[in-house]
């Protein structure tokens, strides 16, 4: 008796449960890593960027050594997005909440601090800044950029804003990059919530 072999073509399918389990496992691992930072109280040189736009919200921010200038940054939507680059030497924040929406998964990842957040060496690149802001010893100036090469360097050097102190209430920022030389996140929580 002879058996003929016939090729069988099997269509590809994505196993949703293992994919979702692996994805959530990665987020939980990230949450565990951030929790370790929360237990020790301080994390050093923490960059957050390259994940597309995310939201930073807080009740109040008090900062010293403020500088703002223009720049370009990579976002989830484009390689070169115009941004406001904000640098603050030292800052304390009340009611900090950082969130990132993943629309494909109908999921929002939230990092929230329960106490006063202390930050040294903050660099933030924002596409939108909302809040009630006051400055101490504010200087705004336009600079001659005829000798500056490159669009990004020109955007950063043409207009600058400096202040000894900055105070922001009810801050709501759309951000594509966030870096802290050192940050303390007391009472930190990482959790997921469905998008509405």
C-alpha positions as CSV (number, residue, x, y, z in Angstrom):
1,X,0.0,0.0,0.0
2,X,1.5,3.3,-1.1
3,X,0.8,6.6,0.8
4,X,1.0,9.8,-1.2
5,X,2.1,12.8,0.6
6,X,0.4,16.1,0.0
7,X,1.7,19.4,1.1
8,X,-0.5,21.0,3.8
9,X,-0.6,24.8,4.0
10,X,-1.4,26.1,7.5
11,X,-2.4,29.7,7.8
12,X,-0.7,31.8,10.4
13,X,-2.5,33.0,13.5
14,X,-1.4,35.2,16.4
15,X,-2.0,33.5,19.7
16,X,-3.5,36.4,21.6
17,X,-3.3,35.0,25.1
18,X,0.5,34.2,25.0
19,X,1.2,37.5,23.2
20,X,-0.8,39.5,25.8
21,X,0.8,37.5,28.7
22,X,4.3,38.2,27.3
23,X,3.5,41.9,26.8
24,X,2.0,42.3,30.3
25,X,4.9,40.3,31.7
26,X,7.3,42.9,30.2
27,X,5.3,45.8,31.7
28,X,5.3,44.0,35.1
29,X,9.1,43.6,34.9
30,X,9.4,47.3,34.1
31,X,7.2,48.0,37.1
32,X,9.3,45.8,39.3
33,X,12.4,47.6,38.2
34,X,10.8,50.9,38.9
35,X,9.6,49.6,42.3
36,X,13.2,48.7,43.2
37,X,14.1,52.4,42.5
38,X,11.1,53.3,44.7
39,X,12.3,51.1,47.6
40,X,15.8,52.5,47.5
41,X,14.3,56.0,47.2
42,X,16.6,57.3,44.5
43,X,17.3,56.4,40.9
44,X,20.2,57.9,39.0
45,X,20.5,59.0,35.4
46,X,17.0,57.9,34.4
47,X,16.1,58.7,30.7
48,X,12.6,58.1,29.4
49,X,12.2,58.6,25.6
50,X,11.7,56.9,22.3
51,X,8.3,55.5,23.4
52,X,6.3,58.3,21.7
53,X,4.5,61.0,23.4
54,X,3.5,60.6,27.0
55,X,1.8,62.9,29.6
56,X,3.3,64.4,32.8
57,X,0.9,65.9,35.2
58,X,1.4,67.4,38.7
59,X,-0.2,69.7,41.3
60,X,2.9,71.9,41.9
61,X,6.5,72.1,40.8
62,X,9.1,74.3,42.5
63,X,12.4,74.6,40.6
64,X,15.8,76.4,40.7
65,X,18.0,77.2,37.7
66,X,15.5,77.1,34.9
67,X,16.4,77.3,31.2
68,X,14.2,76.9,28.1
69,X,15.1,76.8,24.4
70,X,13.9,75.3,21.2
71,X,14.9,72.0,19.7
72,X,14.0,68.9,17.7
73,X,13.3,65.4,19.1
74,X,12.2,62.0,17.9
75,X,8.6,61.1,18.7
76,X,6.4,58.2,18.0
77,X,4.9,60.1,15.1
78,X,7.9,61.7,13.4
79,X,11.7,61.5,13.5
80,X,12.0,65.3,13.9
81,X,9.4,67.0,16.1
82,X,9.7,70.6,17.3
83,X,9.9,70.7,21.1
84,X,10.5,73.1,24.0
85,X,13.6,71.9,25.9
86,X,13.3,72.6,29.6
87,X,16.2,72.3,32.0
88,X,15.9,72.7,35.7
89,X,18.9,72.2,38.1
90,X,16.8,71.2,41.1
91,X,13.0,70.6,41.4
92,X,10.4,69.3,43.9
93,X,7.1,68.1,42.6
94,X,3.8,67.4,44.4
95,X,1.2,65.0,42.9
96,X,3.3,63.6,40.1
97,X,1.6,61.3,37.5
98,X,3.3,60.1,34.3
99,X,1.1,58.1,31.8
100,X,1.5,56.6,28.4
101,X,-1.4,55.4,26.2
102,X,-1.1,52.3,24.1
103,X,-4.2,52.6,21.9
104,X,-3.6,49.3,20.1
105,X,-4.0,47.5,23.4
106,X,-6.7,49.8,24.8
107,X,-4.3,50.3,27.8
108,X,-2.7,53.1,29.8
109,X,0.4,52.6,31.9
110,X,0.6,55.0,34.9
111,X,3.5,55.8,37.2
112,X,2.4,57.8,40.2
113,X,4.3,59.2,43.2
114,X,2.6,59.4,46.6
115,X,4.9,62.0,48.3
116,X,7.2,64.9,47.4
117,X,9.4,64.0,44.4
118,X,12.9,65.4,44.4
119,X,14.8,65.8,41.1
120,X,18.3,66.9,40.3
121,X,19.3,67.7,36.7
122,X,15.9,67.6,34.9
123,X,15.9,67.7,31.1
124,X,12.5,67.5,29.5
125,X,11.4,67.9,25.8
126,X,7.8,68.9,25.5
127,X,5.5,69.4,22.6
128,X,2.9,71.2,24.8
129,X,3.0,72.9,28.2
130,X,-0.1,73.8,30.2
131,X,-0.3,75.2,33.7
132,X,-0.1,78.4,35.8
133,X,3.5,79.4,35.7
134,X,5.5,82.1,37.5
135,X,9.2,82.9,37.3
136,X,11.8,84.7,39.5
137,X,14.4,86.9,37.7
138,X,13.2,85.9,34.2
139,X,15.4,86.8,31.2
140,X,14.2,86.2,27.6
141,X,16.5,87.0,24.7
142,X,16.9,86.5,21.0
143,X,20.4,85.7,19.8
144,X,22.1,86.3,16.5
145,X,22.6,82.8,14.9
146,X,24.3,83.8,11.6
147,X,27.3,81.7,12.4
148,X,25.5,78.7,13.8
149,X,25.4,75.6,11.5
150,X,22.5,73.2,11.4
151,X,18.7,73.7,12.0
152,X,18.6,72.0,15.4
153,X,21.5,74.1,16.8
154,X,19.9,77.3,15.3
155,X,16.6,76.5,17.0
156,X,18.3,75.9,20.3
157,X,20.5,79.1,20.2
158,X,18.1,81.7,18.6
159,X,15.7,82.2,21.5
160,X,16.5,81.4,25.1
161,X,14.6,81.9,28.4
162,X,16.3,81.7,31.8
163,X,15.0,82.2,35.3
164,X,16.4,81.7,38.8
165,X,13.2,80.1,40.0
166,X,10.1,78.6,38.4
167,X,6.8,77.7,40.0
168,X,4.1,75.7,38.2
169,X,0.6,74.8,39.4
170,X,-1.7,72.3,37.8
171,X,1.0,71.3,35.2
172,X,0.0,69.2,32.2
173,X,2.8,68.5,29.7
174,X,2.9,66.4,26.5
175,X,6.5,65.1,26.5
176,X,8.6,63.0,24.1
177,X,11.7,62.8,26.3
178,X,12.4,63.0,30.1
179,X,15.8,62.7,31.8
180,X,16.7,63.1,35.5
181,X,20.3,63.0,36.9
182,X,18.8,61.7,40.1
183,X,15.2,61.3,41.2
184,X,13.4,60.3,44.4
185,X,9.9,58.8,44.0
186,X,8.4,58.2,47.5
187,X,5.3,56.0,47.5
188,X,5.6,55.2,43.9
189,X,2.9,53.1,42.2
190,X,2.9,51.6,38.7
191,X,-0.5,50.4,37.4
192,X,-2.5,49.8,34.2
193,X,-6.0,51.1,33.4
194,X,-8.2,50.7,30.3
195,X,-8.5,53.6,27.9
196,X,-12.0,55.1,27.8
